Amino acid sequence: MTQEDLAGHCRLHPTQLSKIERGKSVPGGETILKLVAVLGTSTTTLYEGIVWDAERGVFVVSPA
């Protein structure tokens, strides 16, 4: 599925989805639920590997 396809299925603008993917925008609860439903996954899986860096005050993707 392309980013544009995913955005369309979630009724999001592709630019908005791109910003979320790049960490430039924080999605709201409704957007998270749309992504989970369209991707057929869970919130746990969606957030897997993302951790809070308290020292820097940001969320980061932990190395696999």
C-alpha positions in Angstrom: 0.0 0.0 0.0 1.4 3.4 -0.9 1.4 6.4 1.5 -1.2 8.0 -0.8 -3.4 4.9 -0.6 -3.2 4.8 3.2 -4.0 8.5 3.5 -7.0 8.0 1.2 -8.3 5.0 3.2 -7.9 7.0 6.4 -9.4 10.1 4.9 -6.2 12.1 5.6 -4.3 14.4 3.4 -1.1 12.7 2.1 1.0 15.6 3.5 -0.5 15.0 7.0 0.4 11.4 6.9 3.9 12.2 5.7 4.4 14.6 8.6 3.2 11.9 11.1 5.6 9.4 9.5 8.5 11.8 9.7 7.8 12.8 13.3 6.8 16.3 12.4 3.2 15.9 13.6 1.6 14.0 16.4 -1.5 12.2 15.4 -4.6 12.5 17.5 -6.6 9.5 18.9 -9.0 9.4 16.0 -6.2 9.3 13.5 -4.5 6.5 15.4 -7.7 4.5 15.4 -8.1 5.0 11.6 -4.6 3.8 11.0 -5.1 0.8 13.2 -8.3 -0.1 11.4 -7.0 0.4 7.9 -3.7 -1.4 8.6 -5.5 -4.3 10.4 -3.2 -4.1 13.3 -3.2 -3.0 17.0 -2.0 0.2 18.7 0.6 -1.9 20.5 2.1 -3.0 17.1 1.7 0.5 15.7 3.8 1.9 18.5 6.3 -0.9 18.7 9.8 0.4 18.9 8.8 3.9 19.8 10.1 5.1 23.2 10.1 8.3 25.2 13.5 9.9 25.7 12.9 11.8 28.9 16.3 13.5 28.8 15.6 15.0 25.3 11.8 15.3 25.9 10.9 13.5 22.6 9.7 10.2 21.3 12.3 8.2 19.4 12.4 5.0 17.4 14.6 2.5 19.2 17.0 0.5 17.1 15.8 -2.9 16.2 
